[in-house]
């Protein structure tokens, strides 16, 4: 009977000792709860573009050609470089917009024109150089992302300053009595036109702050104009500038975008225990 009392006393003493030790231990505060970071697709960005053009003009018109019976023209431009900068804003994960300005380098123009007119036939050979400054406001729709690649489409409107320089018109007219050669020069001239564009391409996101684009663009820059045409000795009986009707371009562009306010990831502080 005495042994049972000793066992009960020993158990009670052990329990009291454990409770006292637990009371002396510091309380461990549970770690604070942190909400996961919210993914922010918006933000300002800068862009830069380079590329080259494949340009076309519908027709050359001159007031002196009004009485011609027919005119068959073959016209073309050499490829020229494109250099652009811009700034924009991404509104969400599928829509963004930017404003771009670009310089389109000198492109050599060449063409021929076989003209039939009352009393004879003539052939004109044309040469000139052309360049532009283009400003566009663009909007794009991203079509989804697969393996960091995002196809997109877009459209833009703005203005194009089309410059025509060094225009020459070398003509040979046959009036039935032999060939009559002639050479005319056009004054250098630049004019602003309404311009519009369509975009399509694919973007590759290298990291959250840097994206590379490869894009196709159709660009309509309106009409260009060479100034008043004069003969080599300065003779000019009527004001007759040469109009380049409906200049368009199929452009291949390589671009980069820098995101200016990419959010930094939020991390919880490490848990520190005492004791």
Secondary structure as UniProt FT lines:
FT   HELIX           2..24
FT   STRAND          43..61
FT   HELIX           63..65
FT   TURN            66..67
FT   STRAND          70..77
FT   STRAND          81..90
FT   STRAND          95..117
FT   TURN            118..119
FT   STRAND          120..146
FT   TURN            147..148
FT   STRAND          149..174
FT   STRAND          179..186
FT   STRAND          189..207
FT   TURN            208..209
FT   STRAND          210..220
FT   STRAND          224..226
FT   STRAND          229..231
FT   TURN            232..233
FT   STRAND          242..259
//
